[in-house]
Amino acid sequence: MKLAERGLKGRVRANQSGCLDQCEHGPNLVVYPEAVWYGGVTLTDVDEIVESHIVGGHPVERLRLKDECLNTATCEHRGVKVETP
């Protein structure tokens, strides 16, 4: 796991979950305590999220979900099928 490789095991926790009620955004991930949501995440994005956000404190803006798309029926992505790898 990438967190263990970076020596973060025990300081950062990764939990598996379902779609977190954001299924229309494809594979997603949320980083707490900032509550930064990412959508359309692929395995190739994981290193960038760990290095930039978890280690460096800078969210990966290209993957970040807009606040207005979280838990709302009016998100522009509702009804759009997202392909998962």
N, C-alpha and C positions, 0 to 999 in steps of 0.2 A: 504494500500500500504506500502511496506517495507520502502520506503524513509521517509514517514510520521512517521512510528513507530520509526525510528532512529532520529527523530527531524530534518530531512534534508529538509522538505518541505519549499520552498521559496529560498533555497540555491542550490538545485539540482533539475533539471527538467527532467521528463520522458515523452517522446512523443511516441505515437503509430504511426507505419508506416507500409508500405508494406515490401517487402523482401529486400529493399535497393540495388537491383540489385545483390544480393548474394543468390538467391533462392537455389542454389545447396548446400548451407551449412546449410540448415534447418533453424529453427528459429534462427535469429541472432539479435545482439545488438551491438551498437557502443557507446563508452564512449568518450565524448569530454571534454576538449580540447586536450587530448592526442591522439585522433583518434585510440583508441584500439578497434579492432573488435573481437567479439566473435561469434562462430558458434555452431550449435547443442545445443543451450541453452534450458534447460527445467525449469519448475517452481521450481524444487528442486535446481537448480543452482543459482537462484536469490539471496538468502540469502548470499551465498558465494561471489558473485560478489559485492553486496552492502558492506558487511563487509570487504572483502579483498581489493577491488579496490577503491570503492567510499569513504569508511571511512579510510582504512589503506594505500591507495596509492600503493598497490601491485597488479598488474593485475593477473588474474587467468590463468596461462600459459596453463593448460590442455584444456581450452576452446578457447584460443586465435587463431585467424586465421592468417596464415602466410601472410606476405605482398605480396609474389608472387602469392597468390591465390585471391587477391582483384582486381576486375575489369579486369580480363585477360581471354582470351580464352584458355590459356595453363594450367590452374589450374588442378591439379590431380583429383579434385572432379567434373569437368564438365562431364555431362552425367551420373553421379551416382545419383540414386534416393535416397533421404534422407527421412526416415520415420519420421513423426511428431506424437507426442503423442496425 
